[in-house]
Amino acid sequence: MKVNKSRRRPNRRKRWTESENRRLRRLYPVHSNRRLAHEFGRTAQAVAGQAFLLGLKKLVSEGSRRGSAGWKKWSPKDIDFLRRHYKKMTFPDIAATMGRSCASVAVKAECLGLKKIKVWTAEEKELLGKSYPGRTLKGLGDTFGCLEGVVSYQAKKMGISKKLRLWTDAEIKYLRENYGLMSSAQLAKYIGRSPRTVQVKASALGLIKQRRWTEKEMQYMRRHYKGTKAAAIAKLLGKSVGAVRAWAFRMGLRRIYWTKDEDDRFRDLYPKNTNEWLARKFKRSAATIWARGHKLGLSKDK
């Protein structure tokens, strides 16, 4: 069965030239694939694949990738410190003490088979029972020195749940009036709730957070919307095209399309008159007059 050549999927792979192969042989052993990808304008996978075909390997030494990336080798003393303190201290505290990142400490603990299981004391359980309904998981995690999931799991084991606080009519009214004028963090501070709760409630009420239109912007819309493209107005006012069209619909603005009679009159008057005069004559903007003349292929008389 013959395959139509025009329907074949084009080969978009960028072939490696001989000069690129020579550069790759020189740079590959001492540089990372990510840096080489940026150097050659390719992906890291393409660099690794070409290096495999050429039989190239990385050099692992003091001045190689690990040294340049700031890799710090774990000594027996560091491992012993991690084994002795991983249950008593949090990973951020261990990382700050050892001068490492929190991710490095967590990965090393996982490689050593160390599991960080928090043992809750009676005082901590009592404090959790009093604080859990009214505080966030992040704040509780900072208080008890553990992750948010650990706090949530312990609260579930103890049968503690957050009390659902219903929205009052005054809070909903305040949210409707100020959602577009204030940030979620400011609204949460005044209402006494979390920013996430404010965002969820606003979404349930169908509130859209957008910048209010000024009187000057609305006047500009009334003067130019009928004869100017929405994209041009959006770029000038710093808004999206959808916002411009939606606001024009709310203002009752409609575009005026050119009729055949208007085009005939326009062809007769365009060469001998200015765009400003034609704009007043046809009740459109000067930019619309120019665009229409360009579309019809007309030119001014000298």
N, C-alpha and C positions, 0 to 999 in steps of 0.2 A: 504493500500500500504506500503510495507516494504521499509525502507530507508537503503541503504548500510552504515554500520558503518564506513567504511573507507572514505566515502565521507562526513561524517558529519563535520560541522565546529567545530574545536577544541575549548574547553572552556579555554581561555587564562587568565581568571580572577584569580588573586592571592588571595587565601582565607586567612582570618584573623585568626591567632592562638589565643589561650586563653591568652598567655603571652602578645601578642600585644594588645589585648582588655584591659588588665589590665593597660598597659602603657598608652593607649589612654584615659582611664577614668581618669588617674592621670594628664595627660598633656593637654588634650583638653580644659578645662575651662580657662587656663591662657596663651595659646599660639595660634598663628594664624595658619590657615590651611596650608598656604604656608610653614611655618617652620616645621609643623608636616609632611607634604608631603616629605620634604627633610629628616626628621628624620626616617620615615618608608620606604622610597624608593618607594613611591606611588604618585599618582596625588592628587591635592587638592580636586578634585571632589570625589575621592574614600574615602578620609578622612572624608569629609562632609557627605557622604552617610552612612558610618559605624557609625559615631557619631549619626546620625538620628535614625538608627536602635537600638542603645544602649540607646537612650533617653538622650543624653548629651547636655548641653547648655554652652554658654560662660558666663564668669563673667564680667560684665561691672562695673568697678571701677576705682579709680585713678591710680592704678598700673597695669591695664589691657592693652588690645591691644591699645586703643587710647592713653594712657599715654606713652607706650613704643614706639609708632609710631610718637610721637611728635605732636599729635593732640592738637590744641589750640581752646578752646571754644570761640564763638563770644559773647562778652558782649554787652549790650544795647549801651554803649558808642561807640564801634566799628561799630555797625550797623548804628548809627546816623552819624558817620564820613563818612561811605560809601555812605549814602543817600545824604549827602551834597556835596560831592566832585566827585562823579562818572562821572558827566558830564564835569567837568572842568579839571580833571586829567586823565591820562591814567592808565590802570590797573597795568602796571609795577611800575609806580610812587606810586600808592596807596599801592601796595604790599610792596615796599621798606619802605614807611612811617610807615606802620602798623606792619612790621616784619613778613609778611606772604608770601606765594607763590602766583604767578600771577594766577595759576589755582584755588587756594582757593578763591581769590577775585572774579574771574569770575563766579565760581559756586554759591557763596553766592549772587552775584548780580542777577543771573538768578532765584534763589529761592525767592528773594524779589520782582521779577517782574520788575527789573530796566533794562531799555533798553538804551544802550549807543548810542545815535544818535548825530553825530558831526554836528554842525551848522557852515557852511563855511561863513566866512566874505568876504567882497569884496576884501580886500588885499590878503587873502589866495587864492581866485579864480584867481586873476590876477597872483600871483606867480606860481600857478599850471599850468596856461596856458602857461607861459614862460618856465617852468622847465620840464614839462611832456614829451615832445618829446625826450629830450636828457638824461634823468636820469632814473634809475631803480626804480621799485615800492618800493623796500625795503628802498632805500635812501629817497624817497619821504615820506614814512610812518614814518621814523624817524624824518624827518623835520616837518611834520604836527602833529606828536603825535597820529597816528592812524594806523590801520591795512592796509595791502596792498590792500585788497579787497575794503575798503572804498575809497581809492584813485582811484582805477580803476573805481568804480561805479560813483564817482563824475566826473571823466574825460569823461566817457561815456555820462553822463547827459549834460555836457557842449559841447559835440561834438568834443572833442579833441582826436586825434589818434597819435600814434607814427609814425614818418616818416620812411618809409622803405629805408634802406641804402643798396644799391646794392654792391656786392663784386666786386672789381676791379681785373684785371688780375694779377697785382703785389701782391695783398693780397692772392689770390689763390695760386700763385707760392710759396710765402713764407710759406703758410700753408702746402703745399705738401712737401717742403724740410725739414721742422722743426717739423712736427707733431709727429714723433717718437722720437725726441731728446729733446723736451721741454714739460712742462706740459701745460694744457689748460689755467691755470691762467697766465703763462708767455707769451703764445702766445696772449692771450686777451690783455695783457698790451702793447705788441709791436704793435699789429694791431689796437688797439683802440676800441675793442668790448668786450662784456661780455663773460665769460668762457662758458656759456650755448650756446651762438651763435656760438662759435668756435666748440664746440662738435657737434652741429647739422649740421654745414656745412661740417665738416670732415666726418660725417656719410653719408651725401648726396654724397660726393665725393668718398665714398668707402675706406676711409683711415682706416687702422688698426694700433692702437697704440701698439707697441711691442718693446722690447729691441733689439737693433741691435746686430747681431752676430759678434764676434771678429774673427780675423784671426786664433787665437789659437783654438777656438771652431770649426771653419770650418775644420781645419787640423785634429782635433780629429774625426770629423764626417767622413772624407774621410778614415781614417785608421780603424775605428772600426764599422761603420754602417753596413757593409755587414755581420759581424759575431756576432754582439751584439744586444740584444733586444732594441727596442726604449724606453721602460720604464726605463731600466737601464741607457741609455744615458741621458734621460730627468732628472732622479734623480741626476746624477752626474753633469750635466751642470746647474741645477736649472731652467729647462724649462718644459713646458707641453709636453705630448706625441704627441699631435697634431702638436705643433710647430716643433718638431724634424722631424716628418714625412713630414710635408709641406716643410721644408727647404731641406730635403733629395731629395724630388721631384724636387725642383728648382735647386739643384746641379747635378741632373742626376744620383743619386746613386740608385742602385738596389741591393736587397738581392740575395745572391747565395744559391740556394737550393741544398741539397745533392742528388746526383743521386745514382742509384743502384750499379754502378761500383765503385763509390767513397766509398760507404759503405763497399763493399767487401774488397777493399784495406785498408780501415780504420781499419777493424777488424783484418787484418793480421799485421798491423804496430803498432797499439795502445799499445799492451802489452809490447813491447820491446823498445819503443822510448819515449822521453820526449814530453810534450805538446808543448814546444817551437819549437822543430824540426818538429813536425807534423804541426804546424801552418805555418811554412815556406814551407813545402811540399805541403799542400793543399791550401795555400794562404788565410788563415783565421786567426782569432785571437786565442790566447791561451785559452781564456774563451769559445769560440765556440767549440774548441777541447774538452775541459773538459765536456761541456754540452752534446756534441754528444756522448762521451764515456759513460756518465752517462745514457743517454736515451737508448743506445743499451745494457746496462748492462755489459760493459766491465770493466776489472780491469787490473792494471799493474802487470807485473811479478816481484817478489821480486829479 
